Amino acid sequence: MTEVPPPTRRARKDTTASGGDTAVGARAEDSAPAEPGAASTTRTIAAPGGSPAVPATAASGAAVSAPSVPPFDDDPERLPTAQLEMAAFGDHLIPYVPPVPPAPPSLAPWALALATVALLGSLFTGWLLPLGVTGVIFATLSLRRPHDSRRSAVWALCLAVLSLVFSVGWLVWGFSQLAVV
C-alpha cells in the first residue's frame, strides 16, 4: 500500500481560493455572512496567542484580498521560520556540494632550500652528504605531487644531486689523504 502525501501549501491555497473551505486564516464562525442575505466583504484574521480576531483591512479601510495576507496565516501549525515545500520558480533544493579541501603545503620550496644549503655546504666539506640525500628525497616527493611546482622540484633535484657529487668527491679525496699519512 502506498501512502498519500499530505497536501502542499499551494494545494491548500487552491482549495481555499476555489471556495471549498473557509478563507485563508479566517475562523469558521467569522466566515459566515453578517446578514442572512448579504455576503461579508471583510475578513478577520486570527491573532496569535489566543487574542481576539483582527479585521484584515488596508489603511484606506478597504477589504484586503487573499494574496496580501501574510504567508504564515494559511497554516496555523507552521512556524514562520519553517522550510517551504516548493519555491515559486521550481525545485528549491540545491544539491550539497562539499567545500574543496585546501591543498597541502608544497614540498618544492623546502626541497629547493634544502638542496641549496646542501650544495653550499658540499663546496667546503663532504660531511653534509645526508643533507643532500634529504634534498633528493624531498625533490622526488615534490615531483610526484600534482599541485607542487615542477620547475622548483626539478631545480631542487638537480642541485641536490650536484651537492651529492661534490660531497662524495670531498669524502673520496679526504679518505685517500688518510692512507698516505
The 8 nearest C-alpha neighbors of each residue, nearest first, counted from 0:
[[1, 2, 3, 4, 5, 6, 7, 10],
 [0, 2, 3, 4, 5, 6, 7, 10],
 [3, 1, 4, 0, 5, 6, 7, 10],
 [2, 4, 5, 1, 6, 0, 7, 10],
 [5, 3, 2, 6, 7, 1, 10, 84],
 [6, 4, 7, 3, 2, 8, 10, 11],
 [7, 5, 10, 4, 11, 8, 9, 3],
 [6, 8, 10, 9, 11, 5, 84, 85],
 [7, 9, 11, 10, 12, 6, 84, 73],
 [8, 10, 12, 7, 11, 13, 6, 85],
 [11, 9, 13, 7, 12, 8, 6, 14],
 [10, 12, 8, 14, 13, 9, 15, 7],
 [13, 11, 9, 15, 10, 14, 16, 8],
 [14, 12, 10, 16, 11, 15, 17, 9],
 [15, 13, 11, 17, 12, 16, 19, 10],
 [14, 16, 12, 20, 18, 17, 13, 19],
 [15, 17, 13, 18, 14, 12, 22, 19],
 [18, 16, 14, 15, 19, 13, 20, 12],
 [17, 19, 15, 16, 20, 14, 21, 22],
 [18, 20, 14, 15, 17, 21, 16, 13],
 [21, 19, 15, 18, 22, 14, 17, 16],
 [20, 22, 27, 30, 15, 23, 25, 18],
 [23, 21, 25, 15, 24, 20, 30, 16],
 [22, 24, 73, 25, 15, 21, 72, 65],
 [25, 23, 72, 73, 44, 22, 45, 26],
 [26, 24, 44, 22, 23, 43, 45, 27],
 [25, 27, 29, 28, 30, 24, 45, 21],
 [26, 28, 30, 29, 21, 25, 31, 22],
 [27, 29, 26, 30, 31, 25, 21, 32],
 [30, 28, 26, 27, 31, 25, 43, 42],
 [29, 31, 27, 28, 26, 21, 32, 25],
 [30, 32, 29, 28, 33, 27, 39, 38],
 [33, 31, 38, 39, 34, 37, 30, 35],
 [32, 34, 39, 31, 35, 38, 37, 36],
 [35, 33, 37, 32, 36, 38, 39, 31],
 [34, 36, 37, 32, 33, 38, 31, 39],
 [37, 35, 34, 38, 32, 33, 39, 31],
 [38, 36, 34, 35, 32, 39, 33, 40],
 [39, 37, 32, 40, 36, 33, 34, 31],
 [38, 40, 32, 41, 33, 37, 31, 42],
 [41, 39, 62, 38, 42, 32, 61, 63],
 [42, 40, 62, 39, 43, 55, 54, 56],
 [41, 43, 55, 54, 44, 25, 40, 30],
 [44, 42, 54, 55, 53, 25, 52, 45],
 [43, 45, 25, 53, 24, 52, 54, 55],
 [44, 46, 52, 25, 24, 53, 43, 47],
 [47, 45, 52, 50, 44, 51, 53, 49],
 [48, 46, 49, 50, 45, 75, 51, 52],
 [49, 47, 50, 46, 51, 45, 52, 75],
 [48, 50, 47, 46, 51, 45, 52, 53],
 [51, 49, 46, 48, 47, 52, 45, 53],
 [52, 50, 46, 53, 49, 45, 47, 44],
 [51, 53, 45, 44, 46, 43, 50, 54],
 [52, 54, 44, 43, 55, 51, 45, 46],
 [55, 53, 43, 56, 42, 44, 52, 41],
 [56, 54, 43, 42, 63, 44, 53, 62],
 [57, 55, 62, 63, 60, 61, 54, 58],
 [56, 58, 60, 59, 61, 63, 62, 55],
 [57, 59, 60, 56, 61, 62, 63, 55],
 [60, 58, 57, 61, 56, 62, 63, 55],
 [59, 61, 57, 58, 56, 62, 63, 55],
 [62, 60, 59, 57, 56, 63, 58, 41],
 [61, 63, 56, 41, 57, 40, 64, 60],
 [64, 62, 56, 55, 57, 61, 67, 65],
 [63, 65, 66, 67, 62, 68, 55, 42],
 [64, 66, 67, 68, 63, 23, 22, 16],
 [67, 65, 68, 64, 69, 63, 70, 23],
 [68, 66, 65, 64, 69, 63, 70, 55],
 [67, 69, 66, 65, 70, 72, 64, 63],
 [70, 68, 71, 72, 67, 66, 73, 65],
 [69, 71, 72, 68, 73, 79, 74, 67],
 [72, 70, 73, 69, 79, 74, 75, 77],
 [73, 71, 24, 74, 70, 69, 75, 23],
 [72, 74, 23, 24, 71, 75, 70, 12],
 [75, 73, 76, 77, 72, 71, 24, 8],
 [74, 76, 77, 72, 73, 71, 24, 78],
 [77, 75, 74, 78, 71, 73, 72, 79],
 [78, 76, 74, 75, 79, 81, 71, 80],
 [77, 79, 80, 81, 76, 71, 75, 74],
 [80, 78, 81, 71, 77, 70, 82, 72],
 [81, 79, 78, 82, 77, 83, 71, 70],
 [82, 80, 78, 79, 83, 77, 84, 71],
 [83, 81, 84, 80, 79, 78, 85, 77],
 [82, 84, 85, 81, 86, 8, 91, 80],
 [85, 83, 82, 7, 86, 8, 91, 9],
 [86, 84, 83, 91, 90, 87, 89, 7],
 [85, 87, 91, 89, 88, 90, 84, 83],
 [86, 88, 89, 85, 90, 91, 9, 84],
 [89, 87, 86, 90, 91, 85, 92, 84],
 [90, 88, 86, 87, 91, 85, 92, 84],
 [89, 91, 92, 86, 85, 88, 93, 87],
 [92, 90, 86, 89, 85, 93, 88, 84],
 [91, 93, 90, 94, 85, 86, 95, 89],
 [92, 94, 91, 95, 90, 96, 89, 86],
 [95, 93, 92, 96, 91, 97, 90, 98],
 [96, 94, 97, 93, 92, 98, 99, 91],
 [95, 97, 94, 98, 99, 93, 100, 92],
 [96, 98, 95, 99, 100, 94, 101, 93],
 [99, 97, 100, 96, 101, 95, 102, 94],
 [98, 100, 101, 97, 102, 96, 103, 95],
 [101, 99, 98, 102, 97, 103, 96, 104],
 [100, 102, 103, 99, 104, 98, 146, 105],
 [101, 103, 100, 104, 146, 105, 99, 147],
 [104, 102, 101, 105, 146, 100, 106, 147],
 [105, 103, 102, 106, 147, 101, 146, 107],
 [104, 106, 147, 107, 103, 108, 141, 146],
 [105, 107, 109, 141, 108, 110, 104, 137],
 [106, 108, 152, 110, 141, 109, 151, 105],
 [109, 107, 111, 110, 106, 112, 151, 105],
 [110, 108, 112, 106, 111, 107, 113, 137],
 [109, 111, 107, 137, 113, 138, 134, 108],
 [112, 110, 155, 108, 114, 109, 113, 115],
 [113, 111, 115, 109, 114, 110, 108, 116],
 [112, 114, 110, 116, 134, 115, 111, 109],
 [113, 115, 159, 134, 117, 111, 112, 116],
 [116, 114, 118, 112, 117, 113, 111, 119],
 [115, 117, 119, 113, 118, 114, 120, 112],
 [118, 116, 114, 120, 131, 115, 130, 119],
 [119, 117, 162, 121, 115, 120, 116, 114],
 [120, 118, 116, 122, 121, 117, 115, 123],
 [119, 121, 117, 118, 122, 123, 116, 124],
 [122, 120, 166, 118, 124, 123, 125, 119],
 [121, 123, 120, 119, 124, 118, 165, 166],
 [124, 122, 121, 120, 125, 119, 169, 166],
 [125, 123, 121, 126, 122, 120, 169, 166],
 [124, 126, 166, 169, 170, 121, 127, 128],
 [125, 127, 128, 124, 166, 170, 121, 129],
 [128, 126, 130, 125, 129, 121, 120, 117],
 [127, 129, 131, 130, 126, 166, 125, 163],
 [130, 128, 132, 131, 127, 133, 126, 134],
 [129, 131, 133, 127, 128, 132, 117, 134],
 [132, 130, 134, 159, 117, 128, 129, 133],
 [133, 131, 129, 135, 134, 130, 136, 128],
 [134, 132, 136, 130, 131, 135, 129, 137],
 [133, 135, 131, 114, 137, 110, 132, 113],
 [134, 136, 132, 138, 133, 159, 156, 137],
 [135, 137, 133, 139, 134, 138, 140, 132],
 [138, 136, 110, 140, 134, 139, 135, 141],
 [139, 137, 141, 152, 135, 156, 110, 140],
 [140, 138, 142, 136, 141, 137, 135, 143],
 [141, 139, 137, 143, 142, 138, 136, 144],
 [140, 142, 138, 144, 106, 139, 107, 143],
 [143, 141, 139, 140, 144, 152, 149, 138],
 [142, 144, 140, 141, 145, 139, 147, 138],
 [145, 143, 141, 142, 146, 147, 140, 105],
 [144, 146, 147, 143, 142, 148, 141, 149],
 [145, 147, 144, 148, 105, 102, 103, 149],
 [148, 146, 105, 145, 144, 141, 149, 107],
 [149, 147, 150, 151, 107, 152, 146, 141],
 [148, 150, 152, 151, 153, 142, 147, 141],
 [149, 151, 153, 152, 148, 154, 155, 107],
 [152, 150, 154, 148, 153, 149, 107, 155],
 [151, 153, 107, 155, 149, 138, 154, 150],
 [154, 152, 156, 150, 155, 151, 149, 157],
 [153, 155, 151, 157, 156, 152, 158, 150],
 [156, 154, 111, 152, 158, 153, 157, 114],
 [155, 157, 153, 159, 138, 154, 135, 158],
 [156, 158, 154, 160, 159, 155, 161, 153],
 [157, 159, 161, 155, 160, 114, 156, 162],
 [158, 160, 114, 162, 131, 156, 161, 134],
 [161, 159, 163, 157, 162, 158, 156, 164],
 [160, 162, 158, 164, 163, 159, 157, 165],
 [163, 161, 118, 159, 165, 160, 164, 121],
 [164, 162, 160, 166, 161, 165, 131, 167],
 [163, 165, 161, 167, 162, 166, 168, 160],
 [166, 164, 168, 162, 163, 167, 121, 169],
 [167, 165, 125, 121, 163, 169, 168, 164],
 [166, 168, 170, 164, 169, 165, 163, 171],
 [169, 167, 165, 171, 166, 170, 164, 172],
 [168, 170, 125, 166, 172, 167, 171, 173],
 [169, 171, 173, 167, 125, 172, 168, 174],
 [172, 170, 168, 174, 173, 169, 167, 175],
 [171, 173, 175, 169, 170, 174, 168, 176],
 [174, 172, 170, 176, 175, 171, 169, 177],
 [175, 173, 177, 176, 171, 172, 170, 178],
 [174, 176, 172, 173, 177, 178, 171, 179],
 [175, 177, 173, 174, 179, 178, 172, 180],
 [176, 178, 174, 175, 179, 180, 173, 172],
 [179, 177, 176, 175, 180, 174, 173, 172],
 [178, 180, 176, 177, 175, 174, 173, 172],
 [179, 178, 177, 176, 175, 174, 173, 172]]
